[in-house]
Structures are given as structure tokens and as C-alpha cells.
Amino acid sequence: MLGYAPAEGDLRAVGRKLLALWEAIRRGAATGDWRPRPGRLCDWCPRRALCPAWGGIPPPCPLAAATGPAAEHDERPAAGAR
């Protein structure tokens, strides 16, 4: 059995990365700016025809996705909370 006991610094680093990712998702939902990042996995992507990086046009973001209860609910802990 393999185990891992992360150090506090590791947990804080992962927490910062998750918060940055969440902010990027919220910003994209608010502005509609979802920039593609083409890479090697694009060869297997079933949505390539909809991707602007490959000349496609993505469908519009549903308004509910950007303004619904999930967008209003912020699950970030209060500053200083652990």
C-alpha cells in the first residue's frame, strides 16, 4: 500500500492553485472569454469541430451557467480559516 502525508506547504500550494483555477472559471463565466489552449490531446478531442483553435465556433454559454445559483455560491473559506 502506498501512502502520502502531505506537508502543510504542499496543501497550501494546492489550495492556491485551486483558488486560481476557480477564479479563472468564474472570470470566464462572467466575460464569456474561454480561450483554447491547443495541445497534443486535441487529436482525441470529440469537440474539436466546435473549438476556435481549429476553426470551429463553440455554442453560446447558457446564461444559467454564468448567473445561476452555482455562480453565486462561493465556497472559498474565510481568510485565515483552515
N, C-alpha and C positions, 0 to 999 in steps of 0.2 A: 504494500500500500504506500502510495506517495502522499506526503503531507507538505503543507506550506503554512508557515506562520509569518504573515507579512509584518514588516516593521511599520511603526507609525508614519514614518516618512513616505513609505510606499502607498499606504492608504490615503494619505493627504494628496499625493501626486495623482492617484486615480480619481479622487474626488474633484480635483481641479480640472482634470481632463473631461470628466462627465459634465461638470457645470459649463465648461466652454462649449461642449457639443450641444448641450441643451439650449444655450443662448444662441448658437448658430441656427438651430432648428426654429426657435421662436422668431428670430430675425427673418429667416426665410419665409416663414408663415405670414409674418406681418407685411413683408415687402413683395413677396412673390418672386424673389431673386433666388433661384435654385440653380447655381452654376454647376455644369457637369465637370467631372474630373476623369477624362478617359484614361484607361489603363488596360492591362492585359486581360482582366476579367470581362471586358466589353465583348470579347469574342464569344462568350457564352451567355450574354445577357438577352433575355427574351424581350426586353423593352427597347432594344437598340433602334427600332424603327421610330420610336417616339422621342429619342434623345437628340437635343440640339447639336451635340458634338458630332453626330452622324447625319445631320441634315434633317432630322425629324422635328416635329412640332408636338410638344407634350400637351396633354389635355389640361384645361384650367384647373387650378386648385379649388376644390369645393370650399365655398365660403364657410361652411360649418367647421371645416378642419382648422381654419385660421381664427375663428371667432367663437367656437363652441366652448362648452364647459371645460374641456381638457386644456384649451389655450389659456383660460382664465385661471386655472388651478396651478399654483406654483408650489412644487414640492421641495424647494430648497430649504434646508434648515436655517434657522435664525443664526445670525452672525455669532460665532463663539460656541454654538451648540455642537455637541459631538454625537 
